[in-house]
Amino acid sequence: MQKIKCPYCGYVMPLTRTKSAVCRGLFIKCKGRRCGRIFEIKIPEREIK
Ligand SMILES: [Zn+2]
């Protein structure tokens, strides 16, 4: 399982993904206190780490 991090501040979001997860077009607001930016969670199909 991998954590989803905010690309702006690096805040670790309360979300986890499995290695096989594929995602796009899903937006979430960063929970970081000084951030609060909305970013897209993009997990391309071929990205397997
Ligand atoms: Zn953030």
mmCIF file of the protein (N, C-alpha, C, O) and its ligand, coordinates in Angstrom:
data_MODEL
# 
_entry.id   MODEL 
# 
loop_
_entity.id 
_entity.type 
_entity.pdbx_number_of_molecules 
1 polymer     1 
2 non-polymer 1 
# 
_entity_poly.entity_id                      1 
_entity_poly.type                           'polypeptide(L)' 
_entity_poly.nstd_linkage                   no 
_entity_poly.nstd_monomer                   no 
_entity_poly.pdbx_seq_one_letter_code       MQKIKCPYCGYVMPLTRTKSAVCRGLFIKCKGRRCGRIFEIKIPEREIK 
_entity_poly.pdbx_seq_one_letter_code_can   MQKIKCPYCGYVMPLTRTKSAVCRGLFIKCKGRRCGRIFEIKIPEREIK 
_entity_poly.pdbx_strand_id                 A 
# 
loop_
_entity_poly_seq.entity_id 
_entity_poly_seq.num 
_entity_poly_seq.mon_id 
_entity_poly_seq.hetero 
1 1  MET n 
1 2  GLN n 
1 3  LYS n 
1 4  ILE n 
1 5  LYS n 
1 6  CYS n 
1 7  PRO n 
1 8  TYR n 
1 9  CYS n 
1 10 GLY n 
1 11 TYR n 
1 12 VAL n 
1 13 MET n 
1 14 PRO n 
1 15 LEU n 
1 16 THR n 
1 17 ARG n 
1 18 THR n 
1 19 LYS n 
1 20 SER n 
1 21 ALA n 
1 22 VAL n 
1 23 CYS n 
1 24 ARG n 
1 25 GLY n 
1 26 LEU n 
1 27 PHE n 
1 28 ILE n 
1 29 LYS n 
1 30 CYS n 
1 31 LYS n 
1 32 GLY n 
1 33 ARG n 
1 34 ARG n 
1 35 CYS n 
1 36 GLY n 
1 37 ARG n 
1 38 ILE n 
1 39 PHE n 
1 40 GLU n 
1 41 ILE n 
1 42 LYS n 
1 43 ILE n 
1 44 PRO n 
1 45 GLU n 
1 46 ARG n 
1 47 GLU n 
1 48 ILE n 
1 49 LYS n 
# 
loop_
_struct_asym.id 
_struct_asym.entity_id 
A 1 
B 2 
# 
loop_
_chem_comp.id 
_chem_comp.type 
_chem_comp.mon_nstd_flag 
ALA 'L-peptide linking' y 
ARG 'L-peptide linking' y 
CYS 'L-peptide linking' y 
GLN 'L-peptide linking' y 
GLU 'L-peptide linking' y 
GLY 'peptide linking'   y 
ILE 'L-peptide linking' y 
LEU 'L-peptide linking' y 
LYS 'L-peptide linking' y 
MET 'L-peptide linking' y 
PHE 'L-peptide linking' y 
PRO 'L-peptide linking' y 
SER 'L-peptide linking' y 
THR 'L-peptide linking' y 
TYR 'L-peptide linking' y 
VAL 'L-peptide linking' y 
ZN  non-polymer         . 
# 
_pdbx_entity_nonpoly.entity_id   2 
_pdbx_entity_nonpoly.name        ? 
_pdbx_entity_nonpoly.comp_id     ZN 
# 
_pdbx_nonpoly_scheme.asym_id         B 
_pdbx_nonpoly_scheme.entity_id       2 
_pdbx_nonpoly_scheme.mon_id          ZN 
_pdbx_nonpoly_scheme.ndb_seq_num     1 
_pdbx_nonpoly_scheme.pdb_seq_num     101 
_pdbx_nonpoly_scheme.auth_seq_num    101 
_pdbx_nonpoly_scheme.pdb_mon_id      ZN 
_pdbx_nonpoly_scheme.auth_mon_id     ZN 
_pdbx_nonpoly_scheme.pdb_strand_id   A 
_pdbx_nonpoly_scheme.pdb_ins_code    . 
# 
loop_
_atom_site.group_PDB 
_atom_site.id 
_atom_site.type_symbol 
_atom_site.label_atom_id 
_atom_site.label_alt_id 
_atom_site.label_comp_id 
_atom_site.label_asym_id 
_atom_site.label_entity_id 
_atom_site.label_seq_id 
_atom_site.pdbx_PDB_ins_code 
_atom_site.Cartn_x 
_atom_site.Cartn_y 
_atom_site.Cartn_z 
_atom_site.occupancy 
_atom_site.B_iso_or_equiv 
_atom_site.pdbx_formal_charge 
_atom_site.auth_seq_id 
_atom_site.auth_comp_id 
_atom_site.auth_asym_id 
_atom_site.auth_atom_id 
_atom_site.pdbx_PDB_model_num 
ATOM   1   N  N  . MET A 1 1  ? 0.857   -1.196 0.000   1.00 0.00 ? 1   MET A N  1 
ATOM   2   C  CA . MET A 1 1  ? 0.000   0.000  0.000   1.00 0.00 ? 1   MET A CA 1 
ATOM   3   C  C  . MET A 1 1  ? 0.886   1.238  0.000   1.00 0.00 ? 1   MET A C  1 
ATOM   4   O  O  . MET A 1 1  ? 1.921   1.287  0.665   1.00 0.00 ? 1   MET A O  1 
ATOM   5   N  N  . GLN A 1 2  ? 0.464   2.211  -0.745  1.00 0.00 ? 2   GLN A N  1 
ATOM   6   C  CA . GLN A 1 2  ? 1.202   3.461  -0.804  1.00 0.00 ? 2   GLN A CA 1 
ATOM   7   C  C  . GLN A 1 2  ? 0.315   4.606  -0.382  1.00 0.00 ? 2   GLN A C  1 
ATOM   8   O  O  . GLN A 1 2  ? -0.897  4.579  -0.596  1.00 0.00 ? 2   GLN A O  1 
ATOM   9   N  N  . LYS A 1 3  ? 0.912   5.598  0.210   1.00 0.00 ? 3   LYS A N  1 
ATOM   10  C  CA . LYS A 1 3  ? 0.174   6.784  0.627   1.00 0.00 ? 3   LYS A CA 1 
ATOM   11  C  C  . LYS A 1 3  ? 0.098   7.776  -0.526  1.00 0.00 ? 3   LYS A C  1 
ATOM   12  O  O  . LYS A 1 3  ? 0.980   7.833  -1.383  1.00 0.00 ? 3   LYS A O  1 
ATOM   13  N  N  . ILE A 1 4  ? -0.973  8.552  -0.521  1.00 0.00 ? 4   ILE A N  1 
ATOM   14  C  CA . ILE A 1 4  ? -1.104  9.625  -1.490  1.00 0.00 ? 4   ILE A CA 1 
ATOM   15  C  C  . ILE A 1 4  ? -0.596  10.906 -0.832  1.00 0.00 ? 4   ILE A C  1 
ATOM   16  O  O  . ILE A 1 4  ? -1.032  11.267 0.262   1.00 0.00 ? 4   ILE A O  1 
ATOM   17  N  N  . LYS A 1 5  ? 0.319   11.581 -1.500  1.00 0.00 ? 5   LYS A N  1 
ATOM   18  C  CA . LYS A 1 5  ? 0.867   12.821 -0.954  1.00 0.00 ? 5   LYS A CA 1 
ATOM   19  C  C  . LYS A 1 5  ? 0.462   14.005 -1.796  1.00 0.00 ? 5   LYS A C  1 
ATOM   20  O  O  . LYS A 1 5  ? 0.286   13.895 -3.010  1.00 0.00 ? 5   LYS A O  1 
ATOM   21  N  N  . CYS A 1 6  ? 0.317   15.133 -1.141  1.00 0.00 ? 6   CYS A N  1 
ATOM   22  C  CA . CYS A 1 6  ? 0.054   16.376 -1.856  1.00 0.00 ? 6   CYS A CA 1 
ATOM   23  C  C  . CYS A 1 6  ? 1.303   16.760 -2.651  1.00 0.00 ? 6   CYS A C  1 
ATOM   24  O  O  . CYS A 1 6  ? 2.402   16.770 -2.097  1.00 0.00 ? 6   CYS A O  1 
ATOM   25  N  N  . PRO A 1 7  ? 1.153   17.077 -3.942  1.00 0.00 ? 7   PRO A N  1 
ATOM   26  C  CA . PRO A 1 7  ? 2.317   17.443 -4.750  1.00 0.00 ? 7   PRO A CA 1 
ATOM   27  C  C  . PRO A 1 7  ? 2.848   18.832 -4.412  1.00 0.00 ? 7   PRO A C  1 
ATOM   28  O  O  . PRO A 1 7  ? 3.961   19.179 -4.808  1.00 0.00 ? 7   PRO A O  1 
ATOM   29  N  N  . TYR A 1 8  ? 2.091   19.611 -3.704  1.00 0.00 ? 8   TYR A N  1 
ATOM   30  C  CA . TYR A 1 8  ? 2.508   20.981 -3.389  1.00 0.00 ? 8   TYR A CA 1 
ATOM   31  C  C  . TYR A 1 8  ? 3.275   21.052 -2.076  1.00 0.00 ? 8   TYR A C  1 
ATOM   32  O  O  . TYR A 1 8  ? 4.327   21.688 -2.001  1.00 0.00 ? 8   TYR A O  1 
ATOM   33  N  N  . CYS A 1 9  ? 2.760   20.411 -1.059  1.00 0.00 ? 9   CYS A N  1 
ATOM   34  C  CA . CYS A 1 9  ? 3.394   20.538 0.252   1.00 0.00 ? 9   CYS A CA 1 
ATOM   35  C  C  . CYS A 1 9  ? 3.888   19.208 0.803   1.00 0.00 ? 9   CYS A C  1 
ATOM   36  O  O  . CYS A 1 9  ? 4.587   19.179 1.816   1.00 0.00 ? 9   CYS A O  1 
ATOM   37  N  N  . GLY A 1 10 ? 3.538   18.126 0.157   1.00 0.00 ? 10  GLY A N  1 
ATOM   38  C  CA . GLY A 1 10 ? 4.022   16.834 0.616   1.00 0.00 ? 10  GLY A CA 1 
ATOM   39  C  C  . GLY A 1 10 ? 3.229   16.242 1.769   1.00 0.00 ? 10  GLY A C  1 
ATOM   40  O  O  . GLY A 1 10 ? 3.612   15.221 2.340   1.00 0.00 ? 10  GLY A O  1 
ATOM   41  N  N  . TYR A 1 11 ? 2.138   16.883 2.101   1.00 0.00 ? 11  TYR A N  1 
ATOM   42  C  CA . TYR A 1 11 ? 1.288   16.380 3.173   1.00 0.00 ? 11  TYR A CA 1 
ATOM   43  C  C  . TYR A 1 11 ? 0.745   15.003 2.807   1.00 0.00 ? 11  TYR A C  1 
ATOM   44  O  O  . TYR A 1 11 ? 0.235   14.795 1.706   1.00 0.00 ? 11  TYR A O  1 
ATOM   45  N  N  . VAL A 1 12 ? 0.858   14.092 3.720   1.00 0.00 ? 12  VAL A N  1 
ATOM   46  C  CA . VAL A 1 12 ? 0.377   12.746 3.453   1.00 0.00 ? 12  VAL A CA 1 
ATOM   47  C  C  . VAL A 1 12 ? -1.124  12.702 3.690   1.00 0.00 ? 12  VAL A C  1 
ATOM   48  O  O  . VAL A 1 12 ? -1.597  12.905 4.809   1.00 0.00 ? 12  VAL A O  1 
ATOM   49  N  N  . MET A 1 13 ? -1.848  12.441 2.644   1.00 0.00 ? 13  MET A N  1 
ATOM   50  C  CA . MET A 1 13 ? -3.298  12.433 2.724   1.00 0.00 ? 13  MET A CA 1 
ATOM   51  C  C  . MET A 1 13 ? -3.791  11.142 3.367   1.00 0.00 ? 13  MET A C  1 
ATOM   52  O  O  . MET A 1 13 ? -3.134  10.105 3.283   1.00 0.00 ? 13  MET A O  1 
ATOM   53  N  N  . PRO A 1 14 ? -4.941  11.215 4.003   1.00 0.00 ? 14  PRO A N  1 
ATOM   54  C  CA . PRO A 1 14 ? -5.498  10.001 4.614   1.00 0.00 ? 14  PRO A CA 1 
ATOM   55  C  C  . PRO A 1 14 ? -6.105  9.075  3.572   1.00 0.00 ? 14  PRO A C  1 
ATOM   56  O  O  . PRO A 1 14 ? -7.283  8.723  3.621   1.00 0.00 ? 14  PRO A O  1 
ATOM   57  N  N  . LEU A 1 15 ? -5.269  8.703  2.644   1.00 0.00 ? 15  LEU A N  1 
ATOM   58  C  CA . LEU A 1 15 ? -5.691  7.809  1.559   1.00 0.00 ? 15  LEU A CA 1 
ATOM   59  C  C  . LEU A 1 15 ? -4.578  6.820  1.313   1.00 0.00 ? 15  LEU A C  1 
ATOM   60  O  O  . LEU A 1 15 ? -3.397  7.153  1.406   1.00 0.00 ? 15  LEU A O  1 
ATOM   61  N  N  . THR A 1 16 ? -4.954  5.643  1.008   1.00 0.00 ? 16  THR A N  1 
ATOM   62  C  CA . THR A 1 16 ? -3.938  4.679  0.600   1.00 0.00 ? 16  THR A CA 1 
ATOM   63  C  C  . THR A 1 16 ? -4.392  4.035  -0.694  1.00 0.00 ? 16  THR A C  1 
ATOM   64  O  O  . THR A 1 16 ? -5.583  3.978  -1.000  1.00 0.00 ? 16  THR A O  1 
ATOM   65  N  N  . ARG A 1 17 ? -3.441  3.563  -1.426  1.00 0.00 ? 17  ARG A N  1 
ATOM   66  C  CA . ARG A 1 17 ? -3.737  2.911  -2.691  1.00 0.00 ? 17  ARG A CA 1 
ATOM   67  C  C  . ARG A 1 17 ? -3.027  1.570  -2.712  1.00 0.00 ? 17  ARG A C  1 
ATOM   68  O  O  . ARG A 1 17 ? -2.008  1.361  -2.053  1.00 0.00 ? 17  ARG A O  1 
ATOM   69  N  N  . THR A 1 18 ? -3.585  0.702  -3.467  1.00 0.00 ? 18  THR A N  1 
ATOM   70  C  CA . THR A 1 18 ? -2.892  -0.557 -3.668  1.00 0.00 ? 18  THR A CA 1 
ATOM   71  C  C  . THR A 1 18 ? -1.979  -0.400 -4.871  1.00 0.00 ? 18  THR A C  1 
ATOM   72  O  O  . THR A 1 18 ? -2.100  0.560  -5.632  1.00 0.00 ? 18  THR A O  1 
ATOM   73  N  N  . LYS A 1 19 ? -1.094  -1.315 -5.036  1.00 0.00 ? 19  LYS A N  1 
ATOM   74  C  CA . LYS A 1 19 ? -0.162  -1.244 -6.157  1.00 0.00 ? 19  LYS A CA 1 
ATOM   75  C  C  . LYS A 1 19 ? -0.868  -1.323 -7.497  1.00 0.00 ? 19  LYS A C  1 
ATOM   76  O  O  . LYS A 1 19 ? -0.360  -0.827 -8.503  1.00 0.00 ? 19  LYS A O  1 
ATOM   77  N  N  . SER A 1 20 ? -2.010  -1.929 -7.512  1.00 0.00 ? 20  SER A N  1 
ATOM   78  C  CA . SER A 1 20 ? -2.702  -2.111 -8.783  1.00 0.00 ? 20  SER A CA 1 
ATOM   79  C  C  . SER A 1 20 ? -3.723  -1.008 -9.053  1.00 0.00 ? 20  SER A C  1 
ATOM   80  O  O  . SER A 1 20 ? -4.436  -1.057 -10.056 1.00 0.00 ? 20  SER A O  1 
ATOM   81  N  N  . ALA A 1 21 ? -3.798  -0.013 -8.167  1.00 0.00 ? 21  ALA A N  1 
ATOM   82  C  CA . ALA A 1 21 ? -4.786  1.046  -8.342  1.00 0.00 ? 21  ALA A CA 1 
ATOM   83  C  C  . ALA A 1 21 ? -4.473  1.888  -9.571  1.00 0.00 ? 21  ALA A C  1 
ATOM   84  O  O  . ALA A 1 21 ? -3.312  2.182  -9.858  1.00 0.00 ? 21  ALA A O  1 
ATOM   85  N  N  . VAL A 1 22 ? -5.516  2.269  -10.288 1.00 0.00 ? 22  VAL A N  1 
ATOM   86  C  CA . VAL A 1 22 ? -5.402  3.163  -11.431 1.00 0.00 ? 22  VAL A CA 1 
ATOM   87  C  C  . VAL A 1 22 ? -6.424  4.263  -11.216 1.00 0.00 ? 22  VAL A C  1 
ATOM   88  O  O  . VAL A 1 22 ? -7.576  3.993  -10.874 1.00 0.00 ? 22  VAL A O  1 
ATOM   89  N  N  . CYS A 1 23 ? -6.006  5.491  -11.414 1.00 0.00 ? 23  CYS A N  1 
ATOM   90  C  CA . CYS A 1 23 ? -6.909  6.593  -11.106 1.00 0.00 ? 23  CYS A CA 1 
ATOM   91  C  C  . CYS A 1 23 ? -6.600  7.818  -11.941 1.00 0.00 ? 23  CYS A C  1 
ATOM   92  O  O  . CYS A 1 23 ? -5.438  8.129  -12.202 1.00 0.00 ? 23  CYS A O  1 
ATOM   93  N  N  . ARG A 1 24 ? -7.645  8.510  -12.357 1.00 0.00 ? 24  ARG A N  1 
ATOM   94  C  CA . ARG A 1 24 ? -7.479  9.836  -12.947 1.00 0.00 ? 24  ARG A CA 1 
ATOM   95  C  C  . ARG A 1 24 ? -8.804  10.565 -12.860 1.00 0.00 ? 24  ARG A C  1 
ATOM   96  O  O  . ARG A 1 24 ? -9.866  9.961  -12.712 1.00 0.00 ? 24  ARG A O  1 
ATOM   97  N  N  . GLY A 1 25 ? -8.709  11.885 -12.956 1.00 0.00 ? 25  GLY A N  1 
ATOM   98  C  CA . GLY A 1 25 ? -9.918  12.685 -12.891 1.00 0.00 ? 25  GLY A CA 1 
ATOM   99  C  C  . GLY A 1 25 ? -10.523 12.762 -11.508 1.00 0.00 ? 25  GLY A C  1 
ATOM   100 O  O  . GLY A 1 25 ? -11.692 13.113 -11.351 1.00 0.00 ? 25  GLY A O  1 
ATOM   101 N  N  . LEU A 1 26 ? -9.727  12.433 -10.507 1.00 0.00 ? 26  LEU A N  1 
ATOM   102 C  CA . LEU A 1 26 ? -10.217 12.498 -9.136  1.00 0.00 ? 26  LEU A CA 1 
ATOM   103 C  C  . LEU A 1 26 ? -9.466  13.610 -8.411  1.00 0.00 ? 26  LEU A C  1 
ATOM   104 O  O  . LEU A 1 26 ? -8.238  13.598 -8.318  1.00 0.00 ? 26  LEU A O  1 
ATOM   105 N  N  . PHE A 1 27 ? -10.225 14.560 -7.906  1.00 0.00 ? 27  PHE A N  1 
ATOM   106 C  CA . PHE A 1 27 ? -9.605  15.713 -7.263  1.00 0.00 ? 27  PHE A CA 1 
ATOM   107 C  C  . PHE A 1 27 ? -9.870  15.678 -5.764  1.00 0.00 ? 27  PHE A C  1 
ATOM   108 O  O  . PHE A 1 27 ? -10.926 15.256 -5.295  1.00 0.00 ? 27  PHE A O  1 
ATOM   109 N  N  . ILE A 1 28 ? -8.879  16.134 -5.051  1.00 0.00 ? 28  ILE A N  1 
ATOM   110 C  CA . ILE A 1 28 ? -9.006  16.158 -3.600  1.00 0.00 ? 28  ILE A CA 1 
ATOM   111 C  C  . ILE A 1 28 ? -8.350  17.419 -3.063  1.00 0.00 ? 28  ILE A C  1 
ATOM   112 O  O  . ILE A 1 28 ? -7.383  17.928 -3.630  1.00 0.00 ? 28  ILE A O  1 
ATOM   113 N  N  . LYS A 1 29 ? -8.878  17.894 -1.998  1.00 0.00 ? 29  LYS A N  1 
ATOM   114 C  CA . LYS A 1 29 ? -8.310  19.080 -1.372  1.00 0.00 ? 29  LYS A CA 1 
ATOM   115 C  C  . LYS A 1 29 ? -7.325  18.660 -0.307  1.00 0.00 ? 29  LYS A C  1 
ATOM   116 O  O  . LYS A 1 29 ? -7.603  17.808 0.538   1.00 0.00 ? 29  LYS A O  1 
ATOM   117 N  N  . CYS A 1 30 ? -6.174  19.280 -0.375  1.00 0.00 ? 30  CYS A N  1 
ATOM   118 C  CA . CYS A 1 30 ? -5.130  18.966 0.594   1.00 0.00 ? 30  CYS A CA 1 
ATOM   119 C  C  . CYS A 1 30 ? -5.584  19.343 1.997   1.00 0.00 ? 30  CYS A C  1 
ATOM   120 O  O  . CYS A 1 30 ? -6.207  20.383 2.209   1.00 0.00 ? 30  CYS A O  1 
ATOM   121 N  N  . LYS A 1 31 ? -5.264  18.492 2.929   1.00 0.00 ? 31  LYS A N  1 
ATOM   122 C  CA . LYS A 1 31 ? -5.641  18.742 4.313   1.00 0.00 ? 31  LYS A CA 1 
ATOM   123 C  C  . LYS A 1 31 ? -4.555  19.490 5.074   1.00 0.00 ? 31  LYS A C  1 
ATOM   124 O  O  . LYS A 1 31 ? -4.707  19.799 6.256   1.00 0.00 ? 31  LYS A O  1 
ATOM   125 N  N  . GLY A 1 32 ? -3.467  19.774 4.387   1.00 0.00 ? 32  GLY A N  1 
ATOM   126 C  CA . GLY A 1 32 ? -2.402  20.518 5.047   1.00 0.00 ? 32  GLY A CA 1 
ATOM   127 C  C  . GLY A 1 32 ? -2.887  21.898 5.464   1.00 0.00 ? 32  GLY A C  1 
ATOM   128 O  O  . GLY A 1 32 ? -3.578  22.579 4.706   1.00 0.00 ? 32  GLY A O  1 
ATOM   129 N  N  . ARG A 1 33 ? -2.528  22.295 6.644   1.00 0.00 ? 33  ARG A N  1 
ATOM   130 C  CA . ARG A 1 33 ? -3.029  23.552 7.204   1.00 0.00 ? 33  ARG A CA 1 
ATOM   131 C  C  . ARG A 1 33 ? -2.683  24.755 6.352   1.00 0.00 ? 33  ARG A C  1 
ATOM   132 O  O  . ARG A 1 33 ? -3.524  25.631 6.147   1.00 0.00 ? 33  ARG A O  1 
ATOM   133 N  N  . ARG A 1 34 ? -1.484  24.812 5.863   1.00 0.00 ? 34  ARG A N  1 
ATOM   134 C  CA . ARG A 1 34 ? -1.066  25.990 5.107   1.00 0.00 ? 34  ARG A CA 1 
ATOM   135 C  C  . ARG A 1 34 ? -1.195  25.780 3.612   1.00 0.00 ? 34  ARG A C  1 
ATOM   136 O  O  . ARG A 1 34 ? -0.740  26.612 2.827   1.00 0.00 ? 34  ARG A O  1 
ATOM   137 N  N  . CYS A 1 35 ? -1.794  24.708 3.219   1.00 0.00 ? 35  CYS A N  1 
ATOM   138 C  CA . CYS A 1 35 ? -1.871  24.394 1.795   1.00 0.00 ? 35  CYS A CA 1 
ATOM   139 C  C  . CYS A 1 35 ? -3.312  24.537 1.318   1.00 0.00 ? 35  CYS A C  1 
ATOM   140 O  O  . CYS A 1 35 ? -3.689  25.586 0.795   1.00 0.00 ? 35  CYS A O  1 
ATOM   141 N  N  . GLY A 1 36 ? -4.106  23.510 1.492   1.00 0.00 ? 36  GLY A N  1 
ATOM   142 C  CA . GLY A 1 36 ? -5.512  23.585 1.109   1.00 0.00 ? 36  GLY A CA 1 
ATOM   143 C  C  . GLY A 1 36 ? -5.745  23.615 -0.378  1.00 0.00 ? 36  GLY A C  1 
ATOM   144 O  O  . GLY A 1 36 ? -6.848  23.929 -0.825  1.00 0.00 ? 36  GLY A O  1 
ATOM   145 N  N  . ARG A 1 37 ? -4.732  23.295 -1.155  1.00 0.00 ? 37  ARG A N  1 
ATOM   146 C  CA . ARG A 1 37 ? -4.889  23.314 -2.605  1.00 0.00 ? 37  ARG A CA 1 
ATOM   147 C  C  . ARG A 1 37 ? -5.575  22.038 -3.073  1.00 0.00 ? 37  ARG A C  1 
ATOM   148 O  O  . ARG A 1 37 ? -5.523  20.988 -2.431  1.00 0.00 ? 37  ARG A O  1 
ATOM   149 N  N  . ILE A 1 38 ? -6.212  22.184 -4.210  1.00 0.00 ? 38  ILE A N  1 
ATOM   150 C  CA . ILE A 1 38 ? -6.899  21.037 -4.792  1.00 0.00 ? 38  ILE A CA 1 
ATOM   151 C  C  . ILE A 1 38 ? -5.994  20.454 -5.867  1.00 0.00 ? 38  ILE A C  1 
ATOM   152 O  O  . ILE A 1 38 ? -5.509  21.167 -6.746  1.00 0.00 ? 38  ILE A O  1 
ATOM   153 N  N  . PHE A 1 39 ? -5.781  19.191 -5.787  1.00 0.00 ? 39  PHE A N  1 
ATOM   154 C  CA . PHE A 1 39 ? -4.940  18.549 -6.798  1.00 0.00 ? 39  PHE A CA 1 
ATOM   155 C  C  . PHE A 1 39 ? -5.592  17.274 -7.285  1.00 0.00 ? 39  PHE A C  1 
ATOM   156 O  O  . PHE A 1 39 ? -6.452  16.684 -6.631  1.00 0.00 ? 39  PHE A O  1 
ATOM   157 N  N  . GLU A 1 40 ? -5.147  16.878 -8.458  1.00 0.00 ? 40  GLU A N  1 
ATOM   158 C  CA . GLU A 1 40 ? -5.701  15.675 -9.062  1.00 0.00 ? 40  GLU A CA 1 
ATOM   159 C  C  . GLU A 1 40 ? -4.868  14.467 -8.666  1.00 0.00 ? 40  GLU A C  1 
ATOM   160 O  O  . GLU A 1 40 ? -3.637  14.500 -8.684  1.00 0.00 ? 40  GLU A O  1 
ATOM   161 N  N  . ILE A 1 41 ? -5.554  13.426 -8.317  1.00 0.00 ? 41  ILE A N  1 
ATOM   162 C  CA . ILE A 1 41 ? -4.868  12.166 -8.032  1.00 0.00 ? 41  ILE A CA 1 
ATOM   163 C  C  . ILE A 1 41 ? -4.772  11.416 -9.349  1.00 0.00 ? 41  ILE A C  1 
ATOM   164 O  O  . ILE A 1 41 ? -5.774  10.962 -9.901  1.00 0.00 ? 41  ILE A O  1 
ATOM   165 N  N  . LYS A 1 42 ? -3.566  11.299 -9.832  1.00 0.00 ? 42  LYS A N  1 
ATOM   166 C  CA . LYS A 1 42 ? -3.363  10.626 -11.109 1.00 0.00 ? 42  LYS A CA 1 
ATOM   167 C  C  . LYS A 1 42 ? -2.446  9.436  -10.892 1.00 0.00 ? 42  LYS A C  1 
ATOM   168 O  O  . LYS A 1 42 ? -1.303  9.581  -10.460 1.00 0.00 ? 42  LYS A O  1 
ATOM   169 N  N  . ILE A 1 43 ? -2.947  8.311  -11.187 1.00 0.00 ? 43  ILE A N  1 
ATOM   170 C  CA . ILE A 1 43 ? -2.142  7.102  -11.083 1.00 0.00 ? 43  ILE A CA 1 
ATOM   171 C  C  . ILE A 1 43 ? -2.256  6.389  -12.419 1.00 0.00 ? 43  ILE A C  1 
ATOM   172 O  O  . ILE A 1 43 ? -3.222  5.666  -12.661 1.00 0.00 ? 43  ILE A O  1 
ATOM   173 N  N  . PRO A 1 44 ? -1.267  6.593  -13.292 1.00 0.00 ? 44  PRO A N  1 
ATOM   174 C  CA . PRO A 1 44 ? -1.316  5.937  -14.583 1.00 0.00 ? 44  PRO A CA 1 
ATOM   175 C  C  . PRO A 1 44 ? -1.219  4.426  -14.450 1.00 0.00 ? 44  PRO A C  1 
ATOM   176 O  O  . PRO A 1 44 ? -0.633  3.883  -13.514 1.00 0.00 ? 44  PRO A O  1 
ATOM   177 N  N  . GLU A 1 45 ? -1.811  3.793  -15.417 1.00 0.00 ? 45  GLU A N  1 
ATOM   178 C  CA . GLU A 1 45 ? -1.905  2.334  -15.375 1.00 0.00 ? 45  GLU A CA 1 
ATOM   179 C  C  . GLU A 1 45 ? -0.558  1.650  -15.330 1.00 0.00 ? 45  GLU A C  1 
ATOM   180 O  O  . GLU A 1 45 ? -0.393  0.607  -14.698 1.00 0.00 ? 45  GLU A O  1 
ATOM   181 N  N  . ARG A 1 46 ? 0.412   2.257  -16.018 1.00 0.00 ? 46  ARG A N  1 
ATOM   182 C  CA . ARG A 1 46 ? 1.711   1.593  -16.096 1.00 0.00 ? 46  ARG A CA 1 
ATOM   183 C  C  . ARG A 1 46 ? 2.638   1.926  -14.935 1.00 0.00 ? 46  ARG A C  1 
ATOM   184 O  O  . ARG A 1 46 ? 3.729   1.367  -14.821 1.00 0.00 ? 46  ARG A O  1 
ATOM   185 N  N  . GLU A 1 47 ? 2.208   2.824  -14.090 1.00 0.00 ? 47  GLU A N  1 
ATOM   186 C  CA . GLU A 1 47 ? 3.057   3.173  -12.961 1.00 0.00 ? 47  GLU A CA 1 
ATOM   187 C  C  . GLU A 1 47 ? 2.934   2.123  -11.861 1.00 0.00 ? 47  GLU A C  1 
ATOM   188 O  O  . GLU A 1 47 ? 1.967   2.109  -11.099 1.00 0.00 ? 47  GLU A O  1 
ATOM   189 N  N  . ILE A 1 48 ? 3.891   1.283  -11.798 1.00 0.00 ? 48  ILE A N  1 
ATOM   190 C  CA . ILE A 1 48 ? 3.891   0.244  -10.771 1.00 0.00 ? 48  ILE A CA 1 
ATOM   191 C  C  . ILE A 1 48 ? 5.222   0.299  -10.065 1.00 0.00 ? 48  ILE A C  1 
ATOM   192 O  O  . ILE A 1 48 ? 6.271   0.026  -10.648 1.00 0.00 ? 48  ILE A O  1 
ATOM   193 N  N  . LYS A 1 49 ? 5.162   0.652  -8.822  1.00 0.00 ? 49  LYS A N  1 
ATOM   194 C  CA . LYS A 1 49 ? 6.408   0.802  -8.076  1.00 0.00 ? 49  LYS A CA 1 
ATOM   195 C  C  . LYS A 1 49 ? 6.494   -0.268 -7.001  1.00 0.00 ? 49  LYS A C  1 
ATOM   196 O  O  . LYS A 1 49 ? 7.472   -0.318 -6.256  1.00 0.00 ? 49  LYS A O  1 
HETATM 197 ZN ZN . ZN  B 2 .  ? -0.755  20.355 0.260   1.00 0.00 2 101 ZN  A ZN 1 
# 
